[in-house]
Amino acid sequence: MPEPLLPLPPALDQLLVIRRWLELTLARVDERIGAVRAAEEQRARRPPPEPPRWWIEYGIGVSRRPDRVHTGACRITNRGKPASRESVLEVLRTVPSAIACPLCRPDSELGLLDS
């Protein structure tokens, strides 16, 4: 039989101490596994968070200026940050390069097309 990574002592009392230590360590690992599994099950049972009502997508590069605005239900992008109605309106009114997403039409939902 090949020699193990760590040589074991020849004395019975030393081997019993090592065995007991391994049992205690395994019990701690099993306890931690149970706690992690319980936490994962609890997380899985929680409903997903509500999507934000509005979303601002930012361009790439140094300036990272607002590029597009979306409704929270739009799935065209996952880049950007949740935003308030007021900040979306401000972006559409003050940033000339920012556009409303042509798919989810936040400008229509905001009432900008009505006026």
Contacts in CASP RR format, 6 or more apart in sequence:
PFRMAT RR
TARGET T0000
AUTHOR 0000-0000-0000
METHOD contacts of the structure
MODEL  1
MPEPLLPLPPALDQLLVIRRWLELTLARVDERIGAVRAAEEQRARRPPPE
PPRWWIEYGIGVSRRPDRVHTGACRITNRGKPASRESVLEVLRTVPSAIA
CPLCRPDSELGLLDS
8 15 0 8 1.000
8 18 0 8 1.000
9 15 0 8 1.000
9 18 0 8 1.000
51 72 0 8 1.000
51 73 0 8 1.000
52 72 0 8 1.000
52 82 0 8 1.000
52 83 0 8 1.000
53 71 0 8 1.000
53 72 0 8 1.000
53 85 0 8 1.000
54 69 0 8 1.000
54 70 0 8 1.000
54 71 0 8 1.000
54 72 0 8 1.000
54 82 0 8 1.000
54 83 0 8 1.000
54 84 0 8 1.000
54 85 0 8 1.000
54 87 0 8 1.000
54 88 0 8 1.000
54 106 0 8 1.000
55 69 0 8 1.000
55 70 0 8 1.000
55 71 0 8 1.000
55 72 0 8 1.000
55 74 0 8 1.000
55 77 0 8 1.000
55 80 0 8 1.000
55 81 0 8 1.000
55 82 0 8 1.000
55 83 0 8 1.000
56 66 0 8 1.000
56 68 0 8 1.000
56 69 0 8 1.000
56 70 0 8 1.000
56 80 0 8 1.000
56 81 0 8 1.000
56 83 0 8 1.000
56 87 0 8 1.000
56 88 0 8 1.000
56 91 0 8 1.000
57 66 0 8 1.000
57 67 0 8 1.000
57 68 0 8 1.000
57 69 0 8 1.000
57 70 0 8 1.000
57 77 0 8 1.000
57 79 0 8 1.000
57 80 0 8 1.000
57 101 0 8 1.000
58 64 0 8 1.000
58 65 0 8 1.000
58 66 0 8 1.000
58 67 0 8 1.000
58 79 0 8 1.000
58 80 0 8 1.000
58 81 0 8 1.000
59 65 0 8 1.000
59 66 0 8 1.000
59 67 0 8 1.000
59 79 0 8 1.000
65 95 0 8 1.000
65 97 0 8 1.000
65 98 0 8 1.000
66 91 0 8 1.000
66 95 0 8 1.000
66 97 0 8 1.000
66 98 0 8 1.000
67 97 0 8 1.000
67 98 0 8 1.000
67 99 0 8 1.000
68 77 0 8 1.000
68 98 0 8 1.000
68 99 0 8 1.000
68 100 0 8 1.000
68 101 0 8 1.000
69 83 0 8 1.000
69 88 0 8 1.000
69 91 0 8 1.000
69 92 0 8 1.000
69 98 0 8 1.000
69 99 0 8 1.000
69 100 0 8 1.000
69 101 0 8 1.000
69 106 0 8 1.000
69 107 0 8 1.000
70 76 0 8 1.000
70 77 0 8 1.000
70 101 0 8 1.000
70 104 0 8 1.000
70 106 0 8 1.000
71 101 0 8 1.000
71 104 0 8 1.000
71 105 0 8 1.000
71 106 0 8 1.000
71 109 0 8 1.000
72 82 0 8 1.000
72 104 0 8 1.000
73 104 0 8 1.000
74 101 0 8 1.000
74 103 0 8 1.000
74 104 0 8 1.000
74 106 0 8 1.000
76 101 0 8 1.000
76 103 0 8 1.000
76 104 0 8 1.000
83 91 0 8 1.000
85 110 0 8 1.000
88 106 0 8 1.000
88 110 0 8 1.000
89 110 0 8 1.000
89 112 0 8 1.000
91 98 0 8 1.000
92 98 0 8 1.000
92 100 0 8 1.000
92 106 0 8 1.000
92 107 0 8 1.000
92 110 0 8 1.000
92 112 0 8 1.000
100 106 0 8 1.000
100 107 0 8 1.000
100 108 0 8 1.000
100 112 0 8 1.000
107 113 0 8 1.000
END
